Amino acid sequence: MDTIIAIRSRRSVRKYLNKEISKEILEDIVDCGRLAPSGYNEQPWIFVVVVDREMKEKVAEATTSGKFIRDAGACIAVFCKKTAETALEDASAATENMIISAQAYGLGTCWINVYKKSHSPKIKEILNCPEDMELMTLIAIGYPAEEPKTPPKKSLNEVLRWNKF
Ligand SMILES: Cc1cc2nc3c(=O)[nH]c(=O)nc-3n(C[C@H](O)[C@H](O)[C@H](O)COP(=O)(O)O)c2cc1C
């Protein structure tokens, strides 16, 4: 799929078909994530791909707004070194790369709020997160079982300025 089409057509998907995602596709999605830009090229990330049903259920249960992970083919948790100066930007760049590449594979995704939230320690514990790493983002991925609605988006005119405010 053309990149621009993938970006334009992506919407968050929260309902998934009961269909496995191949290891090859998941690996390629993570490969697109690890090629993202990062501050000082530190690449401070580790990507944990959860496909095991029980593990997915545990992660889903631990979230406050991602219970639908239970029905997703996989979820990917992005961890970064706590010491990385631009960890949040790095993780976000990698996350968006993975979201767009998943879209190109005909998969639906939803970013789930896990950065320094009250439920984050539980997810870190489930996934065996080492002490020196932080949980940055979590993405649910699966073959879509819904045609997601386009939420209201600001128009280009509302958000674009040329040269100065
Ligand atoms: C940082 C971040 C955190 C998000 N957290 C959640 C979440 O916890 N649960 C959820 O259902 N959607 C979550 N979303 C998805 C947003 O709700 C969604 O991107 C937004 O409504 C725009 O819709 P769209 O993705 O279809 O364009 C999150 C998105 C971002 C970028």
The ligand as an SDF file (V2000), in Angstrom:
LIG
                    3D

 31 33  0  0  0  0  0  0  0  0999 V2000
   -0.9980    8.5810   23.1660 C   0  0  0  0  0  0  0  0  0  0  0  0
   -2.2930    7.9510   22.7860 C   0  0  0  0  0  0  0  0  0  0  0  0
   -2.9810    7.2270   23.7290 C   0  0  0  0  0  0  0  0  0  0  0  0
   -4.1820    6.5820   23.3800 C   0  0  0  0  0  0  0  0  0  0  0  0
   -4.8030    5.7910   24.2950 N   0  0  0  0  0  0  0  0  0  0  0  0
   -5.9200    5.1240   23.9580 C   0  0  0  0  0  0  0  0  0  0  0  0
   -6.5090    4.2040   24.8810 C   0  0  0  0  0  0  0  0  0  0  0  0
   -6.0150    3.9990   25.9760 O   0  0  0  0  0  0  0  0  0  0  0  0
   -7.6150    3.5350   24.4870 N   0  0  0  0  0  0  0  0  0  0  0  0
   -8.1980    3.7250   23.2670 C   0  0  0  0  0  0  0  0  0  0  0  0
   -9.2040    3.0860   22.9780 O   0  0  0  0  0  0  0  0  0  0  0  0
   -7.6530    4.5920   22.3480 N   0  0  0  0  0  0  0  0  0  0  0  0
   -6.5230    5.2730   22.6780 C   0  0  0  0  0  0  0  0  0  0  0  0
   -5.9180    6.0980   21.7520 N   0  0  0  0  0  0  0  0  0  0  0  0
   -6.4990    6.2640   20.4260 C   0  0  0  0  0  0  0  0  0  0  0  0
   -7.1840    7.6110   20.2900 C   0  0  0  0  0  0  0  0  0  0  0  0
   -8.3920    7.5960   21.0030 O   0  0  0  0  0  0  0  0  0  0  0  0
   -7.4210    7.8960   18.8020 C   0  0  0  0  0  0  0  0  0  0  0  0
   -6.1800    7.9390   18.1290 O   0  0  0  0  0  0  0  0  0  0  0  0
   -8.1520    9.2230   18.5670 C   0  0  0  0  0  0  0  0  0  0  0  0
   -9.4600    9.1600   19.0680 O   0  0  0  0  0  0  0  0  0  0  0  0
   -8.2200    9.5830   17.0870 C   0  0  0  0  0  0  0  0  0  0  0  0
   -8.8540    8.5440   16.3740 O   0  0  0  0  0  0  0  0  0  0  0  0
   -8.1180    7.8100   15.1630 P   0  0  0  0  0  0  0  0  0  0  0  0
   -6.9130    7.0840   15.7410 O   0  0  0  0  0  0  0  0  0  0  0  0
   -9.1520    6.8420   14.6440 O   0  0  0  0  0  0  0  0  0  0  0  0
   -7.7150    8.8350   14.1660 O   0  0  0  0  0  0  0  0  0  0  0  0
   -4.7240    6.7340   22.0790 C   0  0  0  0  0  0  0  0  0  0  0  0
   -4.0020    7.4720   21.1370 C   0  0  0  0  0  0  0  0  0  0  0  0
   -2.8040    8.0570   21.4760 C   0  0  0  0  0  0  0  0  0  0  0  0
   -2.0210    8.8100   20.4250 C   0  0  0  0  0  0  0  0  0  0  0  0
  1  2  1  0
  2  3  1  0
  2 30  2  0
  3  4  2  0
  4  5  1  0
  4 28  1  0
  5  6  2  0
  6  7  1  0
  6 13  1  0
  7  8  2  0
  7  9  1  0
  9 10  1  0
 10 11  2  0
 10 12  1  0
 12 13  2  0
 13 14  1  0
 14 15  1  0
 14 28  1  0
 15 16  1  0
 16 17  1  0
 16 18  1  0
 18 19  1  0
 18 20  1  0
 20 21  1  0
 20 22  1  0
 22 23  1  0
 23 24  1  0
 24 25  2  0
 24 26  1  0
 24 27  1  0
 28 29  2  0
 29 30  1  0
 30 31  1  0
M  END
$$$$
